[in-house]
Amino acid sequence: MASMNKVILIGNVGNDPEVRYLDGGSVVAKFSVATNERYTTRTGEQVDQTEWFRVEVWNDQAKTIEKYVKKGNQIYVEGRLKTETYTDREGKERFSLTVRATTFQFLGGRQDGGSDGGESYAESAPRSDVSAPRQQAAPAAPARQAAPQPAPARQAAPAARKPEPVPDDLNNAGDDDLPF
């Protein structure tokens, strides 16, 4: 049975990214993203609901995040959910969810000398000598699909038979009790 673990977020960065350079040469950037949803209650009151998500980005992508992302920037993030387990101060085991980003894109315009909006970054294939996947910049625009080609000409279908006439007892179908 197939399965999928995929998350897509469009929201605002909630804090300046925290970037760590690890001993093995890997780099990780962690930040939060807030998404907002507005809905109307039964009484007609409009309510804004904000959800916060922890996001982590690795290696070259983390360096890009460190360089360009600041609190308040709008960002598109695509990745997968990862469960983390920890023990709280009271000794209880707790769980939290983190989005492990595989692709992100800056949205909005240029801010603080940063990137123009619309640049996209995707994770590349993992290298065997590194424990975490390496990332590299993807093309600024998604690849366009080729225009659909016209269907090949079909051979003429064999001559169709003439439909048989409908029996007289079906032509008087107005006498039944059907509701339509």
Residue pairs with C-beta under 8 A, 6 or more apart in sequence:
5 80
5 81
6 78
6 79
6 80
7 53
7 77
7 78
7 79
7 80
7 81
7 99
8 76
8 77
8 78
9 33
9 35
9 53
9 55
9 75
9 76
9 77
9 78
9 99
10 35
10 74
10 75
10 76
10 77
10 107
11 33
11 34
11 35
11 36
11 53
11 74
11 75
11 77
12 33
12 34
12 72
12 73
12 74
12 75
13 31
13 32
13 33
13 69
13 70
13 71
13 72
13 73
13 74
13 75
14 31
14 32
14 33
14 34
14 52
14 71
15 31
15 32
15 71
16 31
16 69
16 70
16 71
17 29
17 30
17 31
17 57
17 62
17 65
17 66
17 69
18 29
18 30
18 31
19 27
19 28
19 29
19 30
19 62
19 63
19 65
19 66
20 27
20 28
20 30
21 27
22 28
24 130
24 131
25 130
26 58
26 59
26 130
26 131
26 132
27 58
27 59
27 60
27 62
27 63
27 66
28 56
28 57
28 58
28 62
28 132
29 56
29 57
29 58
29 61
29 62
29 63
29 65
29 66
29 69
30 54
30 55
30 56
30 57
31 55
31 65
31 69
32 52
32 53
32 54
32 55
33 52
33 53
33 55
33 75
33 77
33 99
34 50
34 51
34 52
34 53
35 50
35 51
35 53
36 48
36 49
36 50
37 48
37 49
37 50
37 51
38 46
38 47
38 48
38 49
39 46
39 47
39 49
40 46
40 47
41 47
53 97
53 99
54 96
54 97
54 98
54 99
55 77
55 79
55 98
55 99
55 101
56 82
56 98
56 99
56 100
56 101
57 65
57 101
57 104
57 135
58 100
58 123
58 132
58 133
58 135
59 130
59 132
59 133
59 134
59 135
60 134
60 135
60 136
60 137
61 101
61 104
61 121
61 123
61 135
62 135
64 121
64 137
65 104
67 114
68 106
68 114
68 115
69 75
69 106
69 114
70 111
70 112
70 114
72 111
73 106
73 107
73 108
73 111
73 114
74 106
74 107
74 108
74 117
75 104
75 105
75 106
75 107
76 104
76 105
76 106
76 107
77 99
77 101
77 103
77 104
78 101
78 102
78 103
78 104
79 99
79 100
79 101
79 102
79 103
80 99
80 100
80 102
81 97
81 98
81 99
81 100
82 97
82 98
82 99
82 100
83 95
83 96
83 97
84 95
84 96
84 97
84 98
85 93
85 94
85 95
86 93
86 94
86 96
87 93
87 94
88 94
102 122
102 123
103 120
103 121
103 122
103 123
103 138
104 120
104 121
105 118
105 119
105 120
105 121
106 114
106 115
106 116
106 117
106 118
106 119
107 117
107 118
108 117
109 116
109 117
110 116
110 117
118 140
118 141
119 137
119 140
120 138
120 139
120 140
120 141
120 142
121 135
121 136
121 137
121 138
122 135
122 136
122 138
123 133
123 134
123 135
124 133
124 134
124 135
124 136
125 133
126 132
126 133
126 134
127 133
127 134
